[in-house]
């Protein structure tokens, strides 16, 4: 990787010198927006306990110090080995000390040339290891999901197992499922749940817990009722035994007379 060093602004001027937005709205279809949001949320949850894994989406990545025009905004990227707790509004390559390890671009016919051209930039300037391109509508990519090992040559492809891309960076497999890009954990043999699936799972789990609690409360109520009935029966038996004893004494007294 080659980066030319030039003057850099002070921290106070950083926001102005390296904008975190170009002022233009992000041009994405609802499907692209949903997929990017889902992937970020899934990976955030996946690596929530690892403070050295940083995940971002549509963030400006500046790769030449002092040049505010030299930036790129990946749909999603993940970096290992940097502090995720550090506040960031943009990603300054020379300050972080490394570029993303993984970049995912959700591509389309309108962005295909740009997304293909980004490959050399990600390889030569950012040092990206794995570059994944996903075409949700299958408009031009065949197959619609493709992955490249950029540091191993232009045509080096990510390995494929059972139709899924193998990501060493993530420790996960990626697979196209219609318009969605799904993540699979080969160690557990399970798909990572999307946010909608996670909410449905949480709701189902809550419903089961509530049902179990209701059944437990019902069982407790029935047990308490049985205990109460048993106590009443014992009390009745005690009273009857007492009355019987009194009756026997009266009979005995009458016999003595």
HUZIZI-V930646 format. One record per helix or strand. SS is the DSSP state (2 for helix, 1 for strand). FROM is the first residue (numbers start at 0). TO is the last residue. Records with the same first field share a line. If there is no record, write none. Layout:
# HUZIZI-V930646
SS = FROM-TO  FROM-TO
This chain:
# HUZIZI-V930646
2 = 10-16  29-45  92-95  111-123  149-151  194-255
1 = 52-55  60-61  70-71  75-79  90-91  101-105  129-133  144-148  156-156  159-160  163-166  171-176  179-184  189-190
